[in-house]
Amino acid sequence: MEKFIDVCFNQPLSKPARMVKGVLVFLILLSIAVIPIHFIPALEWLEPTMENFDKFVVTVFTLEYIARIYIAKNPLKYILSFSGIIDLLAVLPFYLAKLGLIGNPAIFMLLRILRILKMGNLFAQEREETCKVAKKNHGRFRAQEGESIERIVQGHAVMFI
């Protein structure tokens, strides 16, 4: 199970990681898209459903945050890292509101927009991994373990000649 969790969070180009990222991005977009519903008086009857939905989303994000801490080689380093802080900010407004530290529901709703940072972080991790893979590949040639491909032609092909 630990290996599967590691693949899901530390190998962004793998199929399980893409599926997890897809679910997380979907939940982020949906949780932000429903914010206006809370401010429309005619849709007050949806409030209990929206609250349950937010509890579900926060539960998923909290489990993801805990899983990332669990698989981190240095948990404290992850918690204090940019990614760790972004993941914490994605769930923190919910818990602060439940503890009564955020009294105004409008502020709570606006703080949910911080989840966009989480989405950007997910895409940044995938982009970083893609760059790592691209550096290992060169055309049809693939670098073996312990090898690297060095650039021969830098600025212009004439330099190579």
C-alpha contacts under 8 A as a table, 3 or more apart, distances in Angstrom:
res1	aa1	res2	aa2	distance
1	M	4	F	5.13
1	M	5	I	6.29
2	E	5	I	5.14
2	E	6	D	6.11
2	E	71	I	7.27
3	K	6	D	4.95
3	K	7	V	6.22
4	F	7	V	5.08
4	F	8	C	6.21
5	I	8	C	5.02
5	I	9	F	6.31
5	I	67	A	7.26
5	I	71	I	7.44
6	D	9	F	5.39
6	D	10	N	5.46
6	D	11	Q	7.40
6	D	71	I	6.24
7	V	10	N	5.44
7	V	11	Q	5.11
7	V	12	P	7.75
7	V	14	S	7.12
7	V	16	P	7.11
7	V	17	A	6.57
8	C	11	Q	6.26
8	C	12	P	6.95
8	C	14	S	7.37
8	C	16	P	5.36
8	C	17	A	3.98
8	C	18	R	7.74
8	C	20	V	6.70
9	F	12	P	6.43
9	F	17	A	6.05
9	F	68	R	7.05
10	N	17	A	7.92
11	Q	14	S	5.72
11	Q	17	A	6.50
11	Q	129	E	7.55
12	P	17	A	5.16
12	P	18	R	6.41
12	P	125	Q	6.74
12	P	126	E	5.14
12	P	129	E	6.62
13	L	17	A	6.55
13	L	18	R	6.50
13	L	126	E	6.53
13	L	129	E	7.04
13	L	130	T	7.33
14	S	17	A	5.28
14	S	18	R	6.25
15	K	18	R	5.13
15	K	19	M	6.24
16	P	19	M	5.08
16	P	20	V	6.20
17	A	20	V	5.07
17	A	21	K	5.99
18	R	21	K	4.98
18	R	22	G	5.96
19	M	22	G	5.00
19	M	23	V	6.31
20	V	23	V	5.21
20	V	24	L	6.19
21	K	24	L	5.04
21	K	25	V	5.99
21	K	122	L	6.90
22	G	25	V	5.20
22	G	26	F	6.05
23	V	26	F	5.10
23	V	27	L	6.18
24	L	27	L	5.12
24	L	28	I	6.10
24	L	61	F	7.87
24	L	119	M	7.78
25	V	28	I	4.99
25	V	29	L	6.10
25	V	119	M	5.97
26	F	29	L	5.27
26	F	30	L	6.04
27	L	30	L	5.09
27	L	31	S	5.86
27	L	57	V	6.52
28	I	31	S	5.21
28	I	32	I	6.24
28	I	115	R	6.12
28	I	116	I	6.92
28	I	119	M	6.97
29	L	32	I	5.24
29	L	33	A	5.98
29	L	116	I	7.90
30	L	33	A	4.92
30	L	34	V	6.25
31	S	34	V	5.56
31	S	35	I	6.88
31	S	54	D	7.05
31	S	57	V	7.50
31	S	112	R	7.74
32	I	35	I	5.49
32	I	112	R	6.79
32	I	113	I	6.16
32	I	115	R	7.78
33	A	36	P	7.07
34	V	37	I	5.37
34	V	38	H	7.30
34	V	50	M	7.82
35	I	38	H	5.70
35	I	39	F	7.50
35	I	109	M	6.28
35	I	110	L	7.98
36	P	39	F	5.36
36	P	40	I	6.75
37	I	40	I	5.43
37	I	43	L	6.58
38	H	41	P	7.77
38	H	43	L	7.49
38	H	44	E	7.31
38	H	47	E	6.91
38	H	50	M	7.97
40	I	43	L	5.62
40	I	44	E	7.13
41	P	44	E	5.49
42	A	45	W	7.76
43	L	46	L	5.64
43	L	47	E	7.48
44	E	47	E	5.38
45	W	48	P	7.24
46	L	49	T	5.33
46	L	50	M	6.12
47	E	50	M	5.04
47	E	51	E	6.11
48	P	51	E	5.09
48	P	52	N	6.24
49	T	52	N	5.14
49	T	53	F	6.10
50	M	53	F	4.96
50	M	54	D	6.11
51	E	54	D	5.10
51	E	55	K	6.21
52	N	55	K	5.02
52	N	56	F	6.23
53	F	56	F	5.06
53	F	57	V	6.24
54	D	57	V	5.05
54	D	58	V	6.04
55	K	58	V	5.21
55	K	59	T	6.01
56	F	59	T	5.06
56	F	60	V	6.29
57	V	60	V	5.16
57	V	61	F	6.21
58	V	61	F	5.02
58	V	62	T	5.85
58	V	90	A	7.95
58	V	91	V	5.74
58	V	94	F	7.26
59	T	62	T	5.05
59	T	63	L	6.09
60	V	63	L	5.19
60	V	64	E	6.18
61	F	64	E	4.98
61	F	65	Y	6.10
61	F	87	D	7.59
61	F	90	A	7.31
61	F	91	V	6.66
62	T	65	Y	4.99
62	T	66	I	6.15
62	T	91	V	6.60
63	L	66	I	5.09
63	L	67	A	6.02
64	E	67	A	5.01
64	E	68	R	6.15
65	Y	68	R	5.17
65	Y	69	I	6.30
65	Y	84	G	7.68
65	Y	87	D	6.21
65	Y	88	L	7.24
66	I	69	I	5.08
66	I	70	Y	6.08
67	A	70	Y	4.91
67	A	71	I	6.24
68	R	71	I	5.36
68	R	72	A	5.97
69	I	72	A	5.23
69	I	75	P	5.12
69	I	78	Y	6.68
69	I	79	I	7.07
70	Y	75	P	6.95
71	I	75	P	7.83
72	A	75	P	5.13
72	A	78	Y	6.61
74	N	77	K	5.34
74	N	78	Y	6.46
75	P	78	Y	5.09
75	P	79	I	6.18
76	L	79	I	5.04
76	L	80	L	6.22
77	K	80	L	5.30
77	K	81	S	5.95
78	Y	81	S	4.95
78	Y	83	S	7.20
78	Y	84	G	5.40
79	I	83	S	7.82
79	I	84	G	4.51
79	I	85	I	6.36
80	L	84	G	5.99
80	L	85	I	6.26
81	S	84	G	5.11
81	S	85	I	6.18
82	F	85	I	5.23
82	F	86	I	6.16
83	S	86	I	5.10
83	S	87	D	6.15
83	S	118	K	7.92
83	S	121	N	6.66
84	G	87	D	5.10
84	G	88	L	6.15
85	I	88	L	4.99
85	I	89	L	6.07
86	I	89	L	5.03
86	I	90	A	6.31
86	I	117	L	6.41
86	I	118	K	5.73
86	I	121	N	7.68
87	D	90	A	5.18
87	D	91	V	7.06
87	D	118	K	6.11
88	L	91	V	5.58
88	L	92	L	5.81
89	L	92	L	5.06
89	L	93	P	7.06
89	L	114	L	6.62
89	L	115	R	7.41
90	A	93	P	7.32
90	A	112	R	6.97
90	A	114	L	5.99
90	A	115	R	4.85
90	A	117	L	7.97
90	A	118	K	6.63
91	V	94	F	5.73
91	V	95	Y	6.84
92	L	95	Y	5.29
92	L	96	L	6.05
93	P	96	L	5.05
93	P	97	A	6.06
93	P	102	I	7.70
93	P	108	F	6.03
93	P	111	L	6.19
93	P	112	R	6.89
94	F	97	A	5.22
94	F	98	K	6.28
94	F	108	F	7.22
95	Y	98	K	5.00
95	Y	99	L	6.16
96	L	99	L	5.11
96	L	100	G	6.28
96	L	101	L	5.15
96	L	102	I	5.83
97	A	100	G	5.02
97	A	101	L	5.64
97	A	102	I	4.61
97	A	103	G	6.63
97	A	105	P	7.97
97	A	108	F	6.78
98	K	101	L	7.56
98	K	102	I	7.96
99	L	102	I	7.76
100	G	103	G	5.88
102	I	105	P	7.37
102	I	107	I	7.30
102	I	108	F	6.64
104	N	107	I	5.52
104	N	108	F	6.68
105	P	108	F	4.96
105	P	109	M	6.22
106	A	109	M	5.11
106	A	110	L	6.24
107	I	110	L	5.09
107	I	111	L	6.10
108	F	111	L	5.13
108	F	112	R	6.52
109	M	112	R	5.24
109	M	113	I	7.39
110	L	113	I	5.58
110	L	114	L	7.92
111	L	114	L	5.59
112	R	115	R	5.80
113	I	116	I	5.80
114	L	117	L	5.54
114	L	118	K	7.30
115	R	118	K	5.02
115	R	119	M	6.56
116	I	119	M	5.03
116	I	120	G	6.30
117	L	120	G	5.06
117	L	121	N	6.13
118	K	121	N	4.98
118	K	122	L	6.29
119	M	122	L	5.12
119	M	123	F	6.50
120	G	123	F	5.24
120	G	124	A	6.11
121	N	124	A	4.95
121	N	125	Q	6.26
122	L	125	Q	5.32
122	L	126	E	6.58
123	F	126	E	5.13
123	F	127	R	6.14
124	A	127	R	5.01
124	A	128	E	6.08
125	Q	128	E	5.15
125	Q	129	E	6.31
126	E	129	E	5.15
126	E	130	T	6.11
127	R	130	T	5.01
127	R	131	C	6.24
128	E	131	C	5.18
128	E	132	K	6.39
129	E	132	K	5.03
129	E	133	V	6.31
130	T	133	V	5.15
130	T	134	A	6.10
131	C	134	A	4.96
131	C	135	K	6.20
132	K	135	K	5.27
132	K	136	K	6.64
133	V	136	K	5.21
133	V	137	N	6.52
134	A	137	N	5.19
134	A	138	H	7.38
135	K	138	H	7.30
135	K	149	I	7.63
136	K	142	R	6.32
136	K	143	A	5.41
136	K	148	S	6.75
136	K	149	I	6.95
137	N	140	R	7.45
137	N	141	F	6.16
137	N	142	R	4.71
137	N	143	A	6.18
137	N	149	I	7.91
138	H	141	F	5.17
138	H	142	R	6.15
138	H	143	A	7.89
138	H	149	I	7.40
139	G	142	R	7.75
143	A	146	G	7.98
143	A	147	E	5.58
143	A	148	S	5.85
143	A	149	I	6.56
144	Q	147	E	5.36
144	Q	148	S	7.70
151	R	154	Q	6.44
152	I	160	F	6.89
153	V	156	H	6.44
153	V	157	A	6.00
153	V	159	M	6.69
153	V	160	F	5.57
154	Q	157	A	7.74
154	Q	159	M	7.83
155	G	159	M	7.54
156	H	159	M	5.73
156	H	160	F	7.55
157	A	160	F	5.40
157	A	161	I	7.11
158	V	161	I	5.29
